Amino acid sequence: RGVEDRGYFHWLSGRKNIDEVVEIHKRIRRLVREEAGKLG
C-alpha cells in the first residue's frame, strides 16, 4: 500500500509542482471533512 502511494505522489509531482499538489490535497481533505460533518 505504501509503495502504491509513493508511486502515485511521484506521478503527481512529475505533472505539477509540489505546492499545487499540496493545495489540491488540502482542498480535497477539507471537502471530505465537510461531507463527514454533514453526515455526522
Secondary structure by P-SEA (a helix, b strand, c coil): caaaaaaaaaaaaacccaaaaaaaaaaaaaaaaaaaaaac
